[in-house]
Amino acid sequence: MEQESIESRLASRGVKPTAMRLLVYRELDRARRPLSLREFEERMVTADRSTIFRTLTLFLDHHIVHGIEDGSGTLLYELCRSHDECTPADHHPHFYCDHCQRTFCLYDLHIPQIVLPEGFAASSVNYMIHGLCPDCQSRLTKD
């Protein structure tokens, strides 16, 4: 993604585009899948853990990313691809590979809209499918 486009997206959400914020955004965009804080540290070895965490927290607060719980006990961060406010309608299913422990976005599948009983209001949606990714399934069936 072009730097001007990233800066524009951050500014539209009320976030000043600092060098670290641009780096974190680019890394998440490049990954094309949700990343954990540990994965950010491994990919951005010169960046401080607390700075990455503060940036991700800011991004969560301003709906630039959304957090995903895949059942591993670790929060994953994924870019909100919507140009406006990130809402539950923008979410999509995720697939957690029980073997390699990676989480994949299933962008082409949509979560059916759930009509909640009166008085309930959804703030997030988490639709996680567990199983084997194609790479692991292929490797495990060869053994």
Order of alpha helices (4+ residues) and beta strands (2+ residues): alpha-alpha-beta-alpha-alpha-beta-beta-beta-beta-beta-alpha
